[in-house]
Amino acid sequence: MDYHENYFEKMDQLWGSRTPGSAFTKHRYYRGIRLLKNPFDLWNYQELIWENDIQWIVECGTHSGGSALYFGDILDNNKAEGRVISIDISEIKRKEHPPKKTPDLSKHPKIEFLIGTSIGSTIVAEVEQIIRERTKPLLLILDSNHLEEHVFAELEIYVPFLKSGDYLVVEDTASTPGPRLAIRRFTEENPEILERDIVREGKMGFTFHPEGYYKVK
């Protein structure tokens, strides 16, 4: 799908994180835990997880933990061999839906939280140790610090861990320039590694991540 020239600007104005008090971007919950992702992209995620037999997920950027729970439930329901490894520089920023009892994320059988920067040597070593012996496909999601240099560093660090059949999503390319500039730069410098999944990207007609869906060749 070819996006018109001002796609990014329009999406940022209508749905992006800069829209003050937006119910669409700020007040969504999964099982009572705040989840900031676009529902269209969440639907895309569960489809690509099933279609690509994804059984491991590395999520850079935990925030409230709603997406980790969403992905953990999917892996649990699919009886996956692996789990969600969710990374953030601080403890979970919980914003629960007050009337509901929310699950204890620390007890979820398919989620492991790592505290630290996603590009720090200690965290990288931990991730590598966890996924080293995996035999099934992995999904890598980049949704932490959106500065171009940080995202580019994540790509340089984590993409070499990926194998053919794995999948990458670089998030929030519509609302902030850093992620899209980083992935453009990375794919230009490494044209042989990733294949942009244009069909998946445009399937729902709306995404927070244009130019953000990639298959590993």
Buried (B, 14 or more C-beta within 10 A) or exposed (E): EEBEEEBBEBBBEEBBBEBEEEEEBEEBBBBBBBBBBBEBBBEBBBEBBEEBEBBBBBBBBBBBBBBBBBBBBBBBEBEBEBBBBBBBBEEBEBBBBEEEEBBEBEEBEBBBBBEBBBBBEEBBEBBEEBBEEBEBBBBBBBBBBBBBEBBBBBBBBBBEBBEEBBBBBBBBBBBBBBBBBBBBBBBEEEEEBBEBBEEBBBBBEBBBBBBBBBBBE
